[in-house]
Amino acid sequence: MTLDELHKMASEGQIIELNVLSHEGSIYLVEAVLESRQEILKKEPGDKRPWTFRSFEEARRTLVEIPLETIDLIHHNVYDEIGPAGQSNAPKAPPMRLTYPLHT
């Protein structure tokens, strides 16, 4: 999904939520949640790789024209991949989710 496609879908009320996914605190991706699927933001149509941002604020500035009220920052715990003491079957903590206004 490109920024233009995201804007169109948000204008039509198709976007349920808009998330910025934090990966290890240095890579941020934008995820749009629709009724039946989730889409990652890409710069150009046909791109295979997601559009990466260096910070939450950079992503939010890029999305400022999207007609939604809020955006969520979602940060997964990096230790969930290995679990406590290497136990992969250990219960995982829910991701940290912080809601921010999209427009400042």
CYANA upper distance limits for C-alpha pairs under 8 A (distance plus 0.5 A):
  1 MET  CA      5 GLU  CA      6.41
  1 MET  CA      6 LEU  CA      6.95
  1 MET  CA     39 GLU  CA      6.75
  1 MET  CA     40 ILE  CA      6.84
  1 MET  CA     41 LEU  CA      5.60
  1 MET  CA     42 LYS  CA      6.20
  1 MET  CA     45 PRO  CA      7.72
  2 THR  CA      6 LEU  CA      6.63
  2 THR  CA     41 LEU  CA      6.11
  2 THR  CA     42 LYS  CA      5.55
  2 THR  CA     43 LYS  CA      6.22
  2 THR  CA     44 GLU  CA      6.54
  2 THR  CA     45 PRO  CA      6.78
  3 LEU  CA      7 HIS  CA      6.61
  3 LEU  CA     41 LEU  CA      7.33
  3 LEU  CA     42 LYS  CA      7.85
  3 LEU  CA     43 LYS  CA      7.55
  3 LEU  CA     63 LEU  CA      8.39
  4 ASP  CA      8 LYS  CA      6.73
  5 GLU  CA      9 MET  CA      6.64
  6 LEU  CA     10 ALA  CA      6.51
  6 LEU  CA     32 ALA  CA      8.16
  6 LEU  CA     41 LEU  CA      8.42
  6 LEU  CA     66 ILE  CA      8.04
  7 HIS  CA     11 SER  CA      6.59
  7 HIS  CA     65 GLU  CA      8.06
  7 HIS  CA     66 ILE  CA      5.79
  7 HIS  CA     67 PRO  CA      7.65
  8 LYS  CA     12 GLU  CA      6.80
  9 MET  CA     13 GLY  CA      6.78
  9 MET  CA     14 GLN  CA      5.68
  9 MET  CA     15 ILE  CA      6.74
 10 ALA  CA     14 GLN  CA      6.16
 10 ALA  CA     15 ILE  CA      5.68
 10 ALA  CA     66 ILE  CA      7.22
 10 ALA  CA     67 PRO  CA      6.61
 10 ALA  CA     68 LEU  CA      7.38
 11 SER  CA     66 ILE  CA      8.29
 11 SER  CA     67 PRO  CA      6.64
 14 GLN  CA     34 LEU  CA      6.55
 14 GLN  CA     35 GLU  CA      7.80
 15 ILE  CA     32 ALA  CA      6.98
 15 ILE  CA     33 VAL  CA      6.40
 15 ILE  CA     34 LEU  CA      5.46
 15 ILE  CA     35 GLU  CA      8.04
 16 ILE  CA     32 ALA  CA      8.12
 16 ILE  CA     33 VAL  CA      5.99
 16 ILE  CA     34 LEU  CA      5.86
 16 ILE  CA     35 GLU  CA      7.23
 17 GLU  CA     32 ALA  CA      6.64
 17 GLU  CA     33 VAL  CA      5.71
 17 GLU  CA     34 LEU  CA      7.84
 17 GLU  CA     71 ILE  CA      7.66
 17 GLU  CA     72 ASP  CA      8.36
 18 LEU  CA     30 VAL  CA      7.76
 18 LEU  CA     31 GLU  CA      6.43
 18 LEU  CA     32 ALA  CA      5.22
 18 LEU  CA     33 VAL  CA      6.72
 18 LEU  CA     70 THR  CA      8.04
 18 LEU  CA     71 ILE  CA      5.75
 18 LEU  CA     72 ASP  CA      6.88
 19 ASN  CA     30 VAL  CA      6.21
 19 ASN  CA     31 GLU  CA      5.52
 19 ASN  CA     32 ALA  CA      6.81
 19 ASN  CA     33 VAL  CA      8.31
 19 ASN  CA     71 ILE  CA      6.19
 19 ASN  CA     72 ASP  CA      5.17
 19 ASN  CA     73 LEU  CA      6.34
 19 ASN  CA     74 ILE  CA      7.20
 20 VAL  CA     28 TYR  CA      6.77
 20 VAL  CA     29 LEU  CA      6.03
 20 VAL  CA     30 VAL  CA      5.05
 20 VAL  CA     31 GLU  CA      6.67
 20 VAL  CA     56 PHE  CA      7.41
 20 VAL  CA     59 ALA  CA      7.92
 20 VAL  CA     71 ILE  CA      7.78
 20 VAL  CA     72 ASP  CA      6.56
 20 VAL  CA     73 LEU  CA      5.33
 20 VAL  CA     74 ILE  CA      6.57
 21 LEU  CA     28 TYR  CA      5.94
 21 LEU  CA     29 LEU  CA      5.61
 21 LEU  CA     30 VAL  CA      6.70
 21 LEU  CA     31 GLU  CA      7.57
 21 LEU  CA     73 LEU  CA      6.63
 21 LEU  CA     74 ILE  CA      5.46
 21 LEU  CA     75 HIS  CA      6.70
 22 SER  CA     26 SER  CA      7.75
 22 SER  CA     27 ILE  CA      6.54
 22 SER  CA     28 TYR  CA      5.23
 22 SER  CA     29 LEU  CA      7.30
 22 SER  CA     56 PHE  CA      8.47
 22 SER  CA     73 LEU  CA      7.63
 22 SER  CA     74 ILE  CA      6.53
 22 SER  CA     75 HIS  CA      5.47
 22 SER  CA     76 HIS  CA      7.68
 23 HIS  CA     27 ILE  CA      5.68
 23 HIS  CA     28 TYR  CA      6.63
 23 HIS  CA     75 HIS  CA      7.49
 23 HIS  CA     76 HIS  CA      7.84
 24 GLU  CA     78 VAL  CA      7.24
 26 SER  CA     54 ARG  CA      6.54
 26 SER  CA     55 SER  CA      7.48
 27 ILE  CA     52 THR  CA      6.78
 27 ILE  CA     53 PHE  CA      6.51
 27 ILE  CA     54 ARG  CA      6.13
 27 ILE  CA     55 SER  CA      7.60
 28 TYR  CA     52 THR  CA      6.15
 28 TYR  CA     53 PHE  CA      5.45
 28 TYR  CA     54 ARG  CA      6.73
 28 TYR  CA     55 SER  CA      6.73
 28 TYR  CA     56 PHE  CA      7.11
 28 TYR  CA     59 ALA  CA      8.00
 29 LEU  CA     40 ILE  CA      7.59
 29 LEU  CA     41 LEU  CA      7.68
 29 LEU  CA     50 PRO  CA      7.50
 29 LEU  CA     51 TRP  CA      7.02
 29 LEU  CA     52 THR  CA      5.83
 29 LEU  CA     53 PHE  CA      6.91
 29 LEU  CA     59 ALA  CA      8.37
 30 VAL  CA     40 ILE  CA      6.26
 30 VAL  CA     41 LEU  CA      5.92
 30 VAL  CA     51 TRP  CA      8.17
 30 VAL  CA     52 THR  CA      8.46
 30 VAL  CA     59 ALA  CA      7.81
 31 GLU  CA     38 GLN  CA      7.14
 31 GLU  CA     39 GLU  CA      6.07
 31 GLU  CA     40 ILE  CA      5.01
 31 GLU  CA     41 LEU  CA      6.69
 32 ALA  CA     38 GLN  CA      6.21
 32 ALA  CA     39 GLU  CA      5.70
 32 ALA  CA     40 ILE  CA      6.86
 32 ALA  CA     41 LEU  CA      7.96
 33 VAL  CA     37 ARG  CA      6.79
 33 VAL  CA     38 GLN  CA      5.04
 33 VAL  CA     39 GLU  CA      7.02
 34 LEU  CA     38 GLN  CA      6.37
 34 LEU  CA     39 GLU  CA      8.29
 40 ILE  CA     50 PRO  CA      6.83
 41 LEU  CA     50 PRO  CA      6.44
 41 LEU  CA     51 TRP  CA      6.35
 42 LYS  CA     47 ASP  CA      6.77
 42 LYS  CA     48 LYS  CA      8.42
 42 LYS  CA     49 ARG  CA      7.37
 42 LYS  CA     50 PRO  CA      5.25
 42 LYS  CA     51 TRP  CA      5.10
 43 LYS  CA     47 ASP  CA      7.55
 43 LYS  CA     50 PRO  CA      7.86
 43 LYS  CA     51 TRP  CA      6.01
 53 PHE  CA     58 GLU  CA      6.77
 53 PHE  CA     59 ALA  CA      6.39
 54 ARG  CA     58 GLU  CA      7.16
 54 ARG  CA     59 ALA  CA      8.46
 55 SER  CA     59 ALA  CA      7.03
 56 PHE  CA     60 ARG  CA      6.67
 56 PHE  CA     73 LEU  CA      7.97
 57 GLU  CA     61 ARG  CA      6.54
 58 GLU  CA     62 THR  CA      6.83
 59 ALA  CA     63 LEU  CA      6.86
 60 ARG  CA     64 VAL  CA      6.63
 60 ARG  CA    102 LEU  CA      7.00
 63 LEU  CA    102 LEU  CA      8.05
 64 VAL  CA    102 LEU  CA      6.91
 64 VAL  CA    103 HIS  CA      6.47
 68 LEU  CA    102 LEU  CA      7.38
 69 GLU  CA    101 PRO  CA      6.39
 69 GLU  CA    102 LEU  CA      6.10
 69 GLU  CA    103 HIS  CA      7.52
 70 THR  CA     99 THR  CA      7.06
 70 THR  CA    100 TYR  CA      6.05
 70 THR  CA    101 PRO  CA      4.83
 70 THR  CA    102 LEU  CA      5.20
 70 THR  CA    103 HIS  CA      8.24
 71 ILE  CA     99 THR  CA      6.31
 71 ILE  CA    100 TYR  CA      5.94
 71 ILE  CA    101 PRO  CA      6.66
 71 ILE  CA    102 LEU  CA      5.97
 72 ASP  CA     97 ARG  CA      6.83
 72 ASP  CA     98 LEU  CA      5.96
 72 ASP  CA     99 THR  CA      4.87
 72 ASP  CA    100 TYR  CA      6.61
 73 LEU  CA     96 MET  CA      8.41
 73 LEU  CA     97 ARG  CA      6.14
 73 LEU  CA     98 LEU  CA      5.65
 73 LEU  CA     99 THR  CA      6.86
 73 LEU  CA    100 TYR  CA      8.15
 74 ILE  CA     95 PRO  CA      6.88
 74 ILE  CA     96 MET  CA      6.14
 74 ILE  CA     97 ARG  CA      5.11
 74 ILE  CA     98 LEU  CA      7.12
 75 HIS  CA     95 PRO  CA      6.11
 75 HIS  CA     96 MET  CA      5.62
 75 HIS  CA     97 ARG  CA      7.09
 76 HIS  CA     80 ASP  CA      8.27
 76 HIS  CA     94 PRO  CA      8.02
 76 HIS  CA     95 PRO  CA      5.03
 76 HIS  CA     96 MET  CA      6.84
 77 ASN  CA     93 ALA  CA      7.93
 77 ASN  CA     95 PRO  CA      7.03
 77 ASN  CA     96 MET  CA      8.45
 79 TYR  CA     83 GLY  CA      6.33
 79 TYR  CA     84 PRO  CA      8.03
 80 ASP  CA     84 PRO  CA      8.49
 80 ASP  CA     92 LYS  CA      6.17
 80 ASP  CA     93 ALA  CA      7.68
 81 GLU  CA     88 SER  CA      7.70
 82 ILE  CA     86 GLY  CA      5.57
 82 ILE  CA     87 GLN  CA      6.93
 82 ILE  CA     88 SER  CA      6.01
 83 GLY  CA     87 GLN  CA      5.51
 83 GLY  CA     88 SER  CA      5.70
 83 GLY  CA     89 ASN  CA      7.79
 83 GLY  CA     90 ALA  CA      6.20
 83 GLY  CA     91 PRO  CA      8.20
 83 GLY  CA     92 LYS  CA      7.81
 84 PRO  CA     88 SER  CA      8.36
 84 PRO  CA     90 ALA  CA      7.37
